[in-house]
Amino acid sequence: MNTEKVVARRLTAEEVSELGLQDVIFVPARTDSLPVDCYAQASLTKPGQNFEGGSFTARTIFGDEMTLLPDNAEEPGVWVAEKAGEEIEVLQSAGVLLNLALFVPGGDIKSLEALYAAARDAFGAGIVQRWREESVAVPDVKVDLFEEPIRGRKSAGNQNRDRRALDIYPPRVRFLEPSDGWKFVVEPHQEIVDDTPTI
């Protein structure tokens, strides 16, 4: 198990409530629901001020989400790096597991095998593995993706609409997430006509 000693200080619930999404914290490390006696780098799932009751939710760099009660003396707590603190063991990453939505234009079995072969050559034959593979043919139809606020009425000039992506294939849309407070609007693709006068 690869760990690193980090000098850190335990935070109170009040201090955690002042943290944002970019702040790096350390929380108990759990891999595949197996507790280990060390911590993992993490961040809050939403700004600390948006939580209530002294309970917070954090997501580790390993993708685990957990509920935390920093003021509970029986729990390991939430820590932040600080020179005046004490040493804790922090679990390090062994690599990255990619869950890809990969579009291969004109792809077939031969092109996919060539792709996997190249990845194995780069990282090692026993390293690159294919899990839960789903190969789906993509119809030659494209859509335009917009975002609109969840609440509020539409204005006549579409002022409350943001362009998210033009000219994309429908299967790609399910891998995207709308911004907070917005929803997706999918429409058939319309070519942009440039009617700028020319001389």
C-alpha positions in Angstrom: 0.0 0.0 0.0 1.5 3.3 -1.1 1.0 6.1 1.4 2.6 9.5 2.2 2.9 11.2 5.5 1.2 14.7 5.5 1.3 17.2 8.3 -2.4 18.3 8.8 -4.8 19.7 11.2 -8.3 18.5 12.0 -11.1 20.9 11.2 -14.3 21.7 13.1 -17.7 21.7 11.4 -17.7 25.5 11.4 -14.3 25.5 9.6 -15.5 23.0 7.1 -18.6 25.1 6.4 -16.2 27.9 5.2 -14.6 25.6 2.5 -15.3 25.7 -1.2 -15.2 23.1 -4.0 -11.5 23.9 -4.8 -10.2 23.4 -1.2 -8.2 20.1 -0.7 -9.2 18.2 2.4 -8.3 14.7 3.7 -11.0 12.2 4.7 -11.0 8.6 5.8 -9.9 6.4 2.8 -12.2 3.6 1.8 -11.5 1.5 -1.3 -14.3 -0.8 -2.5 -16.1 -0.3 0.9 -13.0 -1.7 2.7 -11.8 0.7 5.4 -8.1 1.3 5.7 -6.4 3.2 8.5 -5.4 6.2 6.5 -6.8 9.2 4.7 -7.5 10.1 1.1 -7.4 13.5 -0.7 -10.9 14.8 -1.3 -13.1 17.8 -1.9 -16.6 18.8 -0.8 -19.4 17.9 -3.3 -20.9 21.4 -2.8 -19.7 24.5 -1.0 -19.6 24.0 2.8 -22.1 26.9 3.4 -24.7 24.9 1.5 -24.7 22.0 4.0 -26.8 22.1 7.2 -26.7 20.3 10.5 -22.9 19.8 10.7 -23.0 16.9 8.2 -21.0 17.2 5.0 -20.5 15.1 1.9 -17.1 14.8 0.2 -15.8 12.9 -2.8 -12.3 11.4 -2.8 -9.9 11.4 -5.7 -10.8 7.7 -6.0 -14.5 8.5 -6.7 -15.9 7.5 -3.3 -18.5 9.7 -1.7 -19.0 9.8 2.1 -20.9 11.7 4.7 -18.8 13.3 7.4 -19.5 14.6 10.8 -16.3 16.6 11.7 -17.3 17.4 15.3 -18.0 13.7 16.1 -15.0 12.6 18.3 -15.7 9.0 17.4 -15.0 9.6 13.7 -11.6 10.2 12.0 -12.8 13.7 10.9 -11.8 16.1 8.2 -8.3 17.3 7.9 -6.4 20.0 6.0 -2.7 20.3 5.3 -1.0 22.7 7.8 2.6 23.0 9.0 1.6 23.3 12.7 -0.5 20.1 12.6 0.3 16.4 13.1 1.3 13.6 10.7 -1.4 11.5 9.0 -1.0 8.8 6.5 -2.5 9.7 3.1 -3.3 6.9 0.5 -1.7 7.6 -2.9 -3.0 6.9 -6.3 -1.7 3.8 -8.1 -3.0 4.9 -11.5 -6.1 6.1 -13.3 -9.1 4.1 -14.4 -10.7 5.6 -17.4 -14.4 5.2 -18.1 -14.5 6.5 -21.6 -17.2 7.4 -24.1 -15.2 7.0 -27.2 -16.5 7.8 -30.6 -14.6 6.1 -33.5 -15.6 7.6 -36.9 -16.4 4.8 -39.3 -15.4 2.4 -36.6 -15.6 -1.4 -36.8 -14.2 -4.3 -34.9 -10.8 -4.0 -36.7 -10.4 -0.4 -35.7 -11.3 -1.1 -32.1 -8.8 -4.0 -31.9 -6.1 -1.7 -33.4 -7.0 0.9 -30.7 -6.7 -1.6 -27.8 -3.4 -3.0 -29.3 -1.9 0.5 -29.4 -2.9 1.1 -25.8 -1.4 -2.2 -24.7 1.8 -1.4 -26.5 2.0 1.9 -24.7 1.2 0.7 -21.1 1.7 -3.0 -21.1 -0.3 -6.0 -22.2 -1.5 -6.9 -18.6 -2.4 -3.3 -17.7 -5.0 -2.2 -20.3 -8.2 -4.2 -19.8 -11.6 -4.0 -21.3 -14.5 -3.9 -18.8 -18.2 -3.7 -19.5 -17.6 -2.7 -23.1 -20.6 -1.4 -24.9 -20.1 -1.0 -28.7 -23.1 0.9 -30.3 -23.5 2.0 -33.8 -24.0 5.7 -34.0 -26.7 6.9 -36.5 -25.6 9.6 -38.9 -27.9 12.2 -37.4 -26.7 15.3 -35.5 -28.3 17.5 -32.9 -27.7 20.9 -31.3 -27.5 21.1 -27.5 -28.6 24.1 -25.5 -29.0 24.9 -21.9 -32.0 26.8 -20.4 -32.7 27.7 -16.8 -34.9 25.2 -14.9 -37.0 28.0 -13.5 -38.2 31.2 -15.2 -40.1 31.7 -18.4 -38.5 31.7 -21.9 -38.1 35.1 -23.5 -39.1 35.7 -27.0 -35.5 36.2 -28.2 -34.1 33.1 -26.4 -32.1 35.4 -24.2 -32.1 32.8 -21.4 -30.5 30.1 -23.6 -26.9 29.1 -23.7 -25.4 27.2 -26.6 -23.6 24.1 -25.2 -22.7 22.1 -28.3 -23.6 22.3 -31.9 -23.4 19.5 -34.5 -23.0 16.5 -32.1 -24.3 12.9 -32.3 -27.2 12.1 -30.0 -25.4 9.3 -28.0 -22.9 11.8 -26.8 -25.6 13.8 -25.0 -26.1 11.2 -22.4 -22.5 11.5 -21.2 -22.9 15.3 -20.6 -24.3 16.9 -17.5 -26.1 20.3 -17.5 -24.9 23.2 -15.4 -26.4 23.7 -11.9 -29.9 25.2 -12.2 -30.0 24.5 -16.0 -31.6 21.8 -18.1 -30.7 20.5 -21.6 -32.7 21.2 -24.7 -31.9 19.0 -27.6 -33.0 20.1 -31.1 -32.3 18.8 -34.6 -29.1 20.3 -36.0 -29.6 23.5 -38.0 -26.7 24.7 -40.2 -25.5 28.1 -39.2 -26.1 30.5 -42.2 -23.7 33.4 -42.3 -25.7 36.3 -43.7 -23.0 38.9 -43.0 -22.9 41.3 -46.0 -19.8 41.1 -48.1 -18.3 43.6 -50.4 
